[in-house]
């Protein structure tokens, strides 16, 4: 099979955090909820300080809620660290280069000695973050591509190709 596009990169923490914050649906919801929650809790704390001075019991609920939202804010980073650590364990302490090959019929992803094949029909959405494009296979799983790491082809020509090949894309134009 002829390779039409090839993307090569080495996964790192920053990449995985970007995926968690921008592509993974549940992580994205946690991240956005945490920001809104921290703002609301901060306003509630200010309200309690101004309008209920000396009533320390009224500060407990907004303070605890603020801390919980702060924890949700850092959840994508924690998830990225766990994935990095698991990848290193899987490959004997190193993170190998990932190669994603696109042929006319299938996608092949190789990371170290592991290799997986996907059909284009398995991709349900394409999500973009800063320098990543993620071919989503489910709510929280996908094939990560680095936009400027194409060895064969380029990202500008890849976009129409993938939209044409993926018959099950939601919101396909």
N, C-alpha and C positions, 0 to 999 in steps of 0.2 A: 504494500500500500504506500502510495506517495504521500509524504508529509507536506501539507499545504501551509501550516503555521506551526511554529515551535516557540515555546516560552520557557526560559530557564531562570531559576532564581534559587537563593538559599533563604529559607524561612528564618525570620528573626522576631524578637519580641515586639518591636514596633509595628511590623506587618500584622501580626496576630491581634494586637490591640486595635489596630485600625479596622480589621475584619470584625472584631467583636463589637466595636462601637458603631460601625457603619453598615455592616452587611447582615450580621446575625440578628434576626428579628427580635428574639427575646432579650438579647443583650442591649439592642438599641432602645427597646422600651424601658428597660431598667435604667439605662443611662439618662434618657430624657426625663423619666419620672423623677430620678434623683435630683436633677437640676431644679425642676419645678418645685419639688418637695422641699429642698433646702431654702429656696426663696420664700415659700409660704411659711415655713417654720421660723425663719429669721424674722419675718414680719410679725409673726405671733409672739416671738420673744420680745421684740421691741415694744409691741402693744402691751405686753404684761409688765415690762419695766416702767412704761410711762403711765398706764392707767391703773395698775394694780401694784403700786410700790410696797415692798415689804411682804407681799404675799408670795413666799417662795414656793409654796405648793402648786401655784398656778404655772410656774415655770417648768415643772417636771415634764409634763406631756410634750410641749413644743421642743424642749431640749432633747428628750429621748427620740422624738421623731426626726429631729435634725441629724442626730448621730446615725440613725438607721438609713436616712437618705444619703448621708455621706458614705456609708458603707456600700450602698447601691452604686454610687458614683464610681467607686474603685473596683467594682465587680468585674468589668471587662478587662482591667489590668490583671486581676487575679486569675481570670480564666486564661488569658494569654500566657501567664507564667506557668500555669499547670500544663497547658498544651506544649509549651517549649520544653519543660522538664520531661514530660512523657515521650516526646519525640527524641530527646537525647537518650533516654533510657532504652527506647526501642532500637536505636542505632548504635549502641555501645558507647555513649558519651559524646557523640558528635551529632551535628545536624547536617545531613547530606544535601546536595543540590537536588532540587525538584525540577523535573522536566515534564512539560505538558505538550503532547503532540496531537495535532488535529489533522486527520485524514478526511477523505470524502465520506467515510462511513462511520467513524468512531473517534473518541477522544481517549488517549492513553496517557496516564499520569504515572510517573516513576519517581520514587523518593528512595534513594539508596538502593537496597535490594528488593524493595516492595514495588509492585506494579499493579495498577488497577485500570480497567477499561470501562468506558461509559458510552452509552448511546446518546445521540443528540436529543432524542425524545425524553430523556430523563431530566433535562434542564428545564426548570419551570420559571426562572426569572434571572435577569442579569442585573446585578447591583454594582454601582460604582462608588468608590471612595477616592480619596486624594490621588494616589498613584496605583490603586488596585482596581481590577475588574474581577468580580466574583460571579461565577456561573453557579447559581443556586440549585441544589438538588433537593432541598427540603427547607424547612424554616430556618434551621441553624447549621446546615452543612452545605458546603460548596467547594468548587474548584477555584482556588485563588490564582490569579494571573497578575503579574506586574506589568503595567502598561508599557514601560520602556525597556522590557527585557525580552522582546521578541527576537529570536535568532533567525528564524525564517518568517518572512512577512513582516508586517507592522500593524500597530493597533488601529490605525485609520482604516485599513483594508479588512481587518479582522472583524470590526463591528458589524458591517452589513453581512459578512459571511455567517457569523454566528446567529444573527437574527433570522437569516434565511434557513439555516439548517435546523434550528430548534423549533420544532413544530408545536410544542406545548408551552411556549412562553406566555405568561399572563401579561396582559396589557401590550401585546404585540402590535406594532404599528403597521 
